[in-house]
Amino acid sequence: KEEEEEDLSGLTPEERKAKEDQKAAKAKKEEGNQLYKAKKFEEALAKYDEAIALDPKTMTFLSNKAAVYFTQKKYDECIEMCLKAVEVGKEHRAPFEDRGKAYTRAAKAYQKKKDLENAIKMCQEAQLENYDKDTQRLLKTMELEKKKADALAYQSDEKAEEAKQRGNEHFRNKEWGPAVEAYEEAVKRAPKNAPIRNNLAAALCKIMDFSGAQRSIEVALELDPKYVKAWARKGDIEMYMKEYHKAMESYKKGLELDPDNKSCKEGLQKVQMQINYGRSNMTEAEKKEQAAHAMADPEIQSILQDPVMQQILKDFGENPNAAQQAMQDPTIRAKIEKLIASGIIETR
């Protein structure tokens, strides 16, 4: 259906001219859109320029030019045109949605330029104009990208070593708080350095932050599973936390890597003494607390839910010979030792 001709009879010559120019500008924009779809970008830009000349108060034509520049990977021109579009839109009260879209395109152009700081600012401006879920997701993605980029830019082996040495000095002087701060700085500078995380775990133990120490040493071992000092440290931390079954396993893993390691040998002796004799000095309340703590361990839960292990534990009371025979299996023996070390079962 053909569009009805607008009645311009009641308008002044200036108003009539403005209406005619607006109509002509829209026609030029449509021509530009078709050229853009055909990837004739320079011709499309020329048509949008003609539309702007006819109707400079409409931001849409400027946004169309910005879209062409973005496709051409001319990101500086795209950003300039987006901001000009917003300026025109604000001056002539264009819809908030259109202004928001222009800011979002500028954000994407900044993102392509790896300028995440300005990209985030543009997204924030877009949301102030008109909240949009897609723009909010883009903003969150950019904020995460920037956080990772900033962390990567902050890394420096040289500065990490300087911070580590400061931490060592504080540690020797028994200045535990400053030691933790220095080691944490060293970790930020060199996040894949396992020895620094080992040092941080040691300092955290001194301020009784065993959970933090445990997290730090676990990352150290993820970085270097053959780091014997870290296995010894892990065992020490688990001793502090009364997770004797875990400590025993950590010391044993360290000794598998280095059978003569003094720290692991001494640690294993201590944990075995604690398992064999320490419980006799514990109150019933302490024993219950230890058992409850062990029951929260998924590995202990898995052992207790194993039907084979359930039968063997039953045999200890009803059929000792069968239980002793089952203990000849190294895997079964290791699981029973773990249950004993955890305080789940007691030996008399």
Solvent accessible surface area in square Angstrom, and as a share of the most:
residue,aa,sasa,rsa
1,K,236,1.00
2,E,159,0.71
3,E,160,0.72
4,E,143,0.64
5,E,144,0.64
6,E,105,0.47
7,D,115,0.60
8,L,36,0.18
9,S,90,0.58
10,G,77,0.74
11,L,53,0.27
12,T,65,0.38
13,P,96,0.60
14,E,128,0.58
15,E,84,0.38
16,R,78,0.29
17,K,117,0.50
18,A,46,0.36
19,K,81,0.34
20,E,83,0.37
21,D,29,0.15
22,Q,76,0.34
23,K,121,0.51
24,A,38,0.30
25,A,0,0.00
26,K,130,0.55
27,A,52,0.41
28,K,53,0.22
29,K,42,0.18
30,E,88,0.39
31,E,71,0.32
32,G,0,0.00
33,N,36,0.19
34,Q,107,0.47
35,L,40,0.20
36,Y,70,0.27
37,K,146,0.62
38,A,59,0.46
39,K,156,0.66
40,K,103,0.43
41,F,44,0.18
42,E,103,0.46
43,E,87,0.39
44,A,0,0.00
45,L,14,0.07
46,A,51,0.39
47,K,47,0.20
48,Y,4,0.02
49,D,66,0.34
50,E,67,0.30
51,A,0,0.00
52,I,36,0.18
53,A,84,0.65
54,L,57,0.29
55,D,13,0.07
56,P,81,0.51
57,K,127,0.54
58,T,45,0.26
59,M,5,0.02
60,T,47,0.28
61,F,5,0.02
62,L,6,0.03
63,S,19,0.13
64,N,32,0.16
65,K,19,0.08
66,A,0,0.00
67,A,20,0.16
68,V,1,0.00
69,Y,31,0.12
70,F,52,0.22
71,T,60,0.35
72,Q,45,0.20
73,K,149,0.63
74,K,78,0.33
75,Y,38,0.14
76,D,88,0.46
77,E,73,0.33
78,C,0,0.00
79,I,11,0.06
80,E,117,0.53
81,M,23,0.10
82,C,1,0.00
83,L,71,0.35
84,K,104,0.44
85,A,0,0.00
86,V,6,0.03
87,E,117,0.52
88,V,21,0.12
89,G,1,0.01
90,K,91,0.39
91,E,123,0.55
92,H,72,0.32
93,R,215,0.79
94,A,18,0.14
95,P,85,0.53
96,F,123,0.51
97,E,89,0.40
98,D,48,0.25
99,R,27,0.10
100,G,5,0.05
101,K,121,0.51
102,A,1,0.01
103,Y,17,0.06
104,T,19,0.11
105,R,75,0.27
106,A,0,0.00
107,A,0,0.00
108,K,87,0.37
109,A,0,0.00
110,Y,33,0.12
111,Q,44,0.20
112,K,113,0.48
113,K,81,0.34
114,K,174,0.74
115,D,44,0.23
116,L,24,0.12
117,E,98,0.44
118,N,51,0.26
119,A,0,0.00
120,I,19,0.10
121,K,99,0.42
122,M,26,0.11
123,C,0,0.00
124,Q,82,0.36
125,E,65,0.29
126,A,1,0.01
127,Q,28,0.12
128,L,147,0.73
129,E,27,0.12
130,N,53,0.27
131,Y,140,0.53
132,D,56,0.29
133,K,147,0.62
134,D,90,0.47
135,T,9,0.05
136,Q,46,0.20
137,R,145,0.53
138,L,32,0.16
139,L,14,0.07
140,K,119,0.50
141,T,66,0.38
142,M,0,0.00
143,E,64,0.29
144,L,97,0.48
145,E,65,0.29
146,K,56,0.24
147,K,144,0.61
148,K,130,0.55
149,A,47,0.36
150,D,72,0.37
151,A,54,0.42
152,L,123,0.61
153,A,88,0.68
154,Y,84,0.32
155,Q,72,0.32
156,S,31,0.20
157,D,119,0.62
158,E,126,0.57
159,K,98,0.42
160,A,2,0.02
161,E,81,0.36
162,E,85,0.38
163,A,1,0.00
164,K,41,0.17
165,Q,87,0.39
166,R,121,0.44
167,G,0,0.00
168,N,29,0.15
169,E,83,0.37
170,H,52,0.23
171,F,59,0.24
172,R,157,0.57
173,N,81,0.42
174,K,149,0.63
175,E,72,0.32
176,W,65,0.23
177,G,34,0.33
178,P,58,0.37
179,A,0,0.00
180,V,12,0.07
181,E,120,0.54
182,A,9,0.07
183,Y,5,0.02
184,E,72,0.32
185,E,41,0.18
186,A,0,0.00
187,V,17,0.10
188,K,126,0.54
189,R,41,0.15
190,A,10,0.08
191,P,38,0.24
192,K,169,0.72
193,N,55,0.28
194,A,7,0.05
195,P,57,0.36
196,I,1,0.01
197,R,38,0.14
198,N,6,0.03
199,N,32,0.17
200,L,15,0.07
201,A,0,0.00
202,A,10,0.08
203,A,0,0.00
204,L,13,0.07
205,C,14,0.08
206,K,98,0.41
207,I,78,0.39
208,M,138,0.62
209,D,52,0.27
210,F,38,0.16
211,S,59,0.38
212,G,6,0.06
213,A,0,0.00
214,Q,29,0.13
215,R,154,0.56
216,S,7,0.05
217,I,0,0.00
218,E,70,0.31
219,V,48,0.28
220,A,0,0.00
221,L,14,0.07
222,E,134,0.60
223,L,68,0.34
224,D,55,0.29
225,P,84,0.53
226,K,153,0.65
227,Y,35,0.13
228,V,24,0.14
229,K,134,0.57
230,A,0,0.00
231,W,33,0.11
232,A,5,0.04
233,R,71,0.26
234,K,34,0.14
235,G,0,0.00
236,D,53,0.27
237,I,0,0.00
238,E,2,0.01
239,M,42,0.19
240,Y,126,0.48
241,M,44,0.20
242,K,102,0.43
243,E,14,0.06
244,Y,15,0.06
245,H,4,0.02
246,K,62,0.26
247,A,0,0.00
248,M,15,0.07
249,E,51,0.23
250,S,2,0.01
251,Y,3,0.01
252,K,73,0.31
253,K,77,0.32
254,G,0,0.00
255,L,30,0.15
256,E,138,0.62
257,L,74,0.37
258,D,51,0.26
259,P,91,0.57
260,D,113,0.58
261,N,28,0.15
262,K,142,0.60
263,S,62,0.40
264,C,0,0.00
265,K,89,0.38
266,E,74,0.33
267,G,5,0.05
268,L,26,0.13
269,Q,111,0.49
270,K,127,0.54
271,V,0,0.00
272,Q,72,0.32
273,M,122,0.54
274,Q,46,0.20
275,I,21,0.10
276,N,99,0.51
277,Y,145,0.55
278,G,12,0.11
279,R,23,0.08
280,S,92,0.59
281,N,129,0.66
282,M,29,0.13
283,T,79,0.46
284,E,118,0.53
285,A,72,0.56
286,E,69,0.31
287,K,32,0.14
288,K,145,0.62
289,E,123,0.55
290,Q,9,0.04
291,A,26,0.20
292,A,65,0.51
293,H,84,0.38
294,A,3,0.02
295,M,86,0.38
296,A,73,0.56
297,D,13,0.07
298,P,101,0.64
299,E,79,0.35
300,I,0,0.00
301,Q,66,0.29
302,S,69,0.44
303,I,9,0.05
304,L,38,0.19
305,Q,127,0.57
306,D,39,0.20
307,P,101,0.64
308,V,88,0.51
309,M,0,0.00
310,Q,93,0.42
311,Q,94,0.42
312,I,11,0.06
313,L,43,0.22
314,K,112,0.47
315,D,17,0.09
316,F,72,0.30
317,G,66,0.64
318,E,125,0.56
319,N,70,0.36
320,P,76,0.48
321,N,127,0.65
322,A,33,0.25
323,A,0,0.00
324,Q,101,0.45
325,Q,138,0.62
326,A,26,0.20
327,M,20,0.09
328,Q,133,0.59
329,D,64,0.33
330,P,107,0.67
331,T,80,0.47
332,I,22,0.11
333,R,101,0.37
334,A,52,0.40
335,K,58,0.25
336,I,3,0.01
337,E,55,0.25
338,K,23,0.10
339,L,0,0.00
340,I,33,0.17
341,A,1,0.01
342,S,1,0.01
343,G,5,0.05
344,I,42,0.21
345,I,46,0.24
346,E,86,0.39
347,T,92,0.53
348,R,266,0.97
